Amino acid sequence: MRKLLIFPVLVILVVISACSSEKPAEKKGDLVFVKGGSFKNTKSSFYGKNITPADFYIGKYEVTQREWVEIMGSNPSQFRGDDLPVEMVSWYDVIEYCNQRSLKEGLTPVYNIDKQTKDPNNKSEYDPLKWTVTIHEGANGYRLPTEAEWEYAAGGGQMSKSYTYSGSDRAEEAAWYWRNAGDRYLSGDWNWSSIESNNSQPRSVGLKKPNELGLYDMSGNVREWCWDWYGEDSASSGGAFRVVKGGGWIGDVSSSELSFRGKFEASGFGPDQGFRVSRSK
């Protein structure tokens, strides 16, 4: 049984929640090459820490409904549109998508998925699945970015200008969030009834300003699953939640900041929950 994200939970989450002359980023289909190294974005939660992502590729856009249907055969999204990001997908759903897409493109799947063995590292009281998912080391297929990779890419990598949001210090330039994702710009405090009556929803990918690497919608639109457990640090080996990053169209502006850490049970899903893929170099 899947656990649907309900809006009272969202309310809680909302409340909580120098120019470079380098060449343009290399692209591999709809993937963008990210040169590894130390964190340059001073707004990043990883800045100044001894964490240096290796080279990798990451999706230029959030995975769209068209891309999802091509691989999985059906569309789980609440708000339908080929170029809208897929949503209503759990962490388990997107792990399976990554493997299926890898197989379709002749790549080696990254994830070993054991649906029969309960993961002892999953401490959730509400996740009925608790699949054991491990990584096939050296596989060249699609995968979720780690939290560090996601934040490094969102912050502009080695080309970073230390923006607060992914690509700008102005949320309106970079992010779809609760104030601007509907028919009119909303003011006042976060209010679900106002959002709903404003016909707010996810928007087609790539409409806002890209960041320094040419990546779109890493702030706002839909929250994005990462590989990591939500723990005290990104290296946690277990927990009750997986990390989500980037905020979404329902969320407050603070959750669209690239440093914001969100969390969600792996079996959970909602109309502002999506993802983008990555691949190792």
matplotlib code that plots the C-alpha trace (Angstrom):
import matplotlib.pyplot as plt

x = [0.0, 1.4, 1.3, -0.1, 1.3, -1.5, -1.6, -1.6, 1.8, 2.8, 1.8, 4.3, 7.0, 6.4, 6.5, 9.8, 10.9, 32.8, 32.2, 33.9, 35.5, 35.1, 33.6, 29.8, 28.9, 29.2, 25.9, 25.1, 21.6, 19.6, 22.4, 24.8, 28.4, 29.4, 33.1, 33.8, 35.8, 35.3, 32.2, 32.4, 29.0, 29.2, 25.5, 25.8, 25.4, 28.5, 30.7, 33.9, 33.5, 35.9, 33.5, 34.5, 32.1, 33.8, 32.8, 29.3, 26.3, 22.9, 19.6, 19.3, 15.6, 13.4, 12.1, 9.0, 5.8, 6.6, 9.9, 8.3, 5.5, 8.1, 9.8, 7.1, 4.1, 1.7, 1.4, 0.9, 0.8, -2.0, -1.4, -1.1, 1.1, 3.9, 6.4, 5.3, 7.6, 6.3, 5.0, 3.2, 6.2, 7.8, 11.5, 11.0, 9.2, 12.1, 14.7, 12.8, 12.6, 16.3, 16.9, 14.3, 15.7, 19.2, 18.1, 16.2, 19.4, 21.7, 23.3, 24.1, 21.5, 22.9, 20.5, 20.1, 16.5, 15.4, 11.7, 11.5, 14.0, 13.1, 15.9, 17.2, 18.5, 15.0, 13.7, 10.4, 7.2, 5.0, 6.9, 5.1, 7.7, 11.2, 12.8, 16.5, 18.3, 22.0, 24.3, 26.0, 29.5, 30.9, 27.5, 27.1, 23.3, 21.0, 20.7, 19.6, 22.1, 23.5, 22.5, 26.1, 26.0, 22.6, 23.6, 26.9, 25.2, 22.4, 24.9, 26.7, 29.6, 33.0, 31.2, 29.2, 28.3, 27.1, 23.5, 20.9, 18.6, 19.8, 20.8, 19.7, 19.4, 15.8, 13.3, 11.0, 13.7, 14.6, 11.7, 8.0, 6.7, 3.4, 3.3, 3.9, 2.7, -0.9, -3.0, -1.8, 0.9, -0.2, 0.7, 0.3, 1.0, 1.1, -2.5, -3.5, -7.0, -5.5, -3.1, -5.8, -8.2, -5.3, -5.1, -1.5, 0.3, 3.7, 4.9, 6.5, 10.2, 12.8, 10.7, 12.6, 16.2, 18.8, 21.8, 25.5, 25.7, 22.5, 20.4, 16.7, 14.2, 16.6, 14.8, 11.0, 8.6, 8.8, 10.8, 13.5, 14.4, 18.1, 19.8, 20.7, 19.1, 18.1, 20.4, 22.8, 25.1, 24.9, 26.8, 24.2, 23.7, 20.0, 17.0, 13.3, 13.4, 15.2, 16.4, 14.4, 15.9, 14.9, 11.4, 8.3, 5.3, 3.4, 6.3, 7.4, 10.3, 12.8, 12.5, 13.6, 17.0, 19.7, 20.9, 17.4, 17.2, 13.8, 12.8, 10.1, 9.5, 10.7, 7.1, 5.6, 4.5, 2.6, 1.8, 4.9, 7.3, 9.5, 13.2, 16.0, 18.4, 22.2, 25.0, 28.5, 31.2]
y = [0.0, 3.4, 6.3, 9.4, 12.8, 14.7, 18.5, 18.9, 17.3, 19.8, 22.6, 21.3, 21.0, 24.6, 26.0, 24.2, 24.6, 35.6, 35.2, 32.2, 32.0, 28.2, 26.6, 25.8, 22.6, 19.4, 17.8, 14.1, 14.0, 15.7, 15.2, 17.9, 17.1, 18.4, 18.8, 17.7, 19.5, 21.4, 23.4, 27.0, 28.2, 29.9, 29.4, 25.6, 23.5, 21.6, 24.7, 24.5, 20.8, 18.1, 16.8, 16.9, 15.3, 13.5, 14.2, 13.1, 13.8, 15.1, 15.8, 19.2, 19.0, 17.2, 13.9, 14.7, 12.7, 11.9, 10.4, 8.4, 7.0, 5.9, 3.8, 2.7, 2.6, 4.6, 8.1, 8.4, 12.2, 14.3, 17.2, 15.9, 17.2, 15.7, 18.4, 18.7, 16.9, 13.6, 13.6, 11.2, 9.0, 7.4, 6.8, 3.2, 4.1, 6.2, 3.6, 1.2, 3.8, 4.3, 0.6, 0.2, 3.2, 1.8, -1.5, 0.1, 2.1, -0.9, 0.3, -1.7, -1.0, 0.7, -0.7, -4.2, -4.3, -7.0, -6.7, -9.7, -8.7, -5.8, -3.3, -3.3, 0.2, 1.6, 2.9, 4.2, 3.2, 3.9, 2.5, -0.8, -1.8, -1.3, -2.9, -3.5, -1.5, -1.6, -0.2, -2.2, -0.6, 0.4, 0.3, 2.9, 3.3, 5.9, 6.7, 9.3, 11.9, 11.9, 14.9, 16.3, 15.9, 17.5, 20.5, 20.9, 20.9, 23.2, 25.6, 25.9, 23.5, 25.1, 27.9, 29.0, 32.6, 31.7, 32.3, 31.5, 29.7, 27.6, 30.3, 33.5, 35.4, 36.2, 33.3, 34.7, 34.2, 30.6, 28.9, 28.0, 28.0, 28.7, 32.4, 32.3, 28.8, 29.8, 32.3, 35.3, 36.1, 35.4, 37.5, 37.0, 33.8, 30.3, 29.1, 25.9, 27.1, 30.1, 27.9, 25.5, 28.3, 29.9, 26.9, 26.4, 23.4, 22.2, 24.0, 22.7, 22.1, 24.7, 27.9, 29.6, 30.9, 28.1, 28.1, 28.5, 24.9, 25.2, 23.2, 24.1, 23.9, 22.9, 25.4, 24.9, 23.2, 19.7, 18.4, 16.0, 12.6, 12.0, 8.7, 9.5, 8.7, 11.8, 11.8, 14.1, 14.0, 12.8, 9.7, 8.2, 4.5, 4.4, 6.3, 6.8, 9.2, 9.8, 13.3, 15.5, 18.8, 21.9, 22.7, 22.6, 24.5, 24.0, 24.9, 28.2, 30.1, 29.0, 25.3, 26.5, 27.5, 25.1, 24.5, 23.4, 19.7, 18.1, 14.6, 12.1, 8.4, 6.3, 5.0, 8.5, 10.4, 13.6, 16.1, 18.1, 15.1, 14.3, 13.8, 14.1, 11.4, 11.3, 9.0, 8.5, 9.5]
z = [0.0, -1.0, 1.4, -0.2, 0.8, 2.4, 2.6, 6.4, 6.3, 3.6, 5.9, 8.5, 5.9, 4.7, 8.1, 8.8, 5.8, -9.8, -13.6, -15.2, -18.7, -18.8, -21.8, -21.8, -20.0, -22.1, -22.9, -23.3, -24.7, -22.0, -19.5, -18.6, -17.6, -14.2, -13.5, -10.0, -7.3, -4.1, -3.4, -4.7, -3.8, -0.4, 0.2, 0.0, 3.2, 1.9, 1.5, 3.5, 4.2, 3.0, 0.3, -3.3, -5.8, -8.7, -12.3, -13.2, -15.5, -14.3, -16.1, -17.7, -16.7, -14.3, -15.8, -17.7, -18.0, -21.7, -20.6, -17.8, -20.0, -22.6, -20.0, -17.6, -19.8, -17.7, -16.1, -12.3, -12.3, -10.9, -13.3, -16.9, -19.6, -21.7, -20.8, -17.1, -14.6, -13.6, -10.0, -7.6, -7.8, -4.7, -4.2, -5.1, -8.3, -9.5, -8.6, -10.8, -13.6, -13.5, -14.0, -16.7, -18.6, -18.3, -19.8, -22.6, -23.6, -23.3, -20.1, -16.9, -14.2, -11.1, -8.5, -7.1, -5.9, -3.5, -2.9, -0.6, 2.0, 4.4, 4.6, 8.2, 7.7, 7.0, 10.4, 9.1, 11.0, 8.0, 5.0, 4.1, 1.4, 2.8, -0.2, 0.1, -2.6, -3.1, -5.7, -8.5, -8.3, -11.6, -13.4, -16.1, -16.0, -14.7, -11.0, -8.6, -7.6, -4.1, -2.0, -2.4, -6.1, -6.4, -4.3, -6.1, -9.5, -8.3, -6.9, -10.2, -9.7, -10.5, -12.3, -9.2, -8.6, -5.1, -5.7, -3.0, -5.5, -8.4, -11.0, -9.2, -6.0, -7.0, -6.5, -9.2, -11.9, -11.0, -9.2, -9.4, -5.8, -4.0, -4.7, -8.5, -9.7, -10.3, -12.2, -10.2, -7.7, -4.2, -1.2, 2.6, 4.5, 3.0, 2.7, 0.9, 0.0, -1.7, -3.6, -4.7, -5.8, -7.8, -10.1, -9.0, -10.3, -11.7, -14.8, -18.0, -17.5, -18.6, -18.4, -15.7, -15.8, -15.9, -13.5, -14.4, -15.8, -17.9, -15.5, -15.1, -12.2, -9.5, -7.4, -7.3, -9.6, -8.0, -5.1, -6.3, -4.8, -3.9, -3.2, 0.5, 3.7, 5.7, 8.6, 10.4, 7.4, 3.8, 4.6, 6.9, 6.3, 7.4, 8.6, 8.3, 5.3, 2.0, 1.1, -1.2, -2.6, -4.4, -3.0, -5.2, -6.5, -3.2, -0.9, 0.6, -1.0, 1.7, 0.5, -3.0, -1.6, -2.8, 0.7, 2.0, 3.1, 2.7, 3.8, 2.8, 3.4, 0.5, -0.1, 0.0, -3.1, -3.9, -6.6, -6.0, -5.8, -8.8, -9.7, -12.2, -13.2, -13.1, -14.4, -13.3, -15.7]

ax = plt.figure().add_subplot(projection="3d")
ax.plot(x, y, z, "-o")
ax.set_aspect("equal")
plt.show()
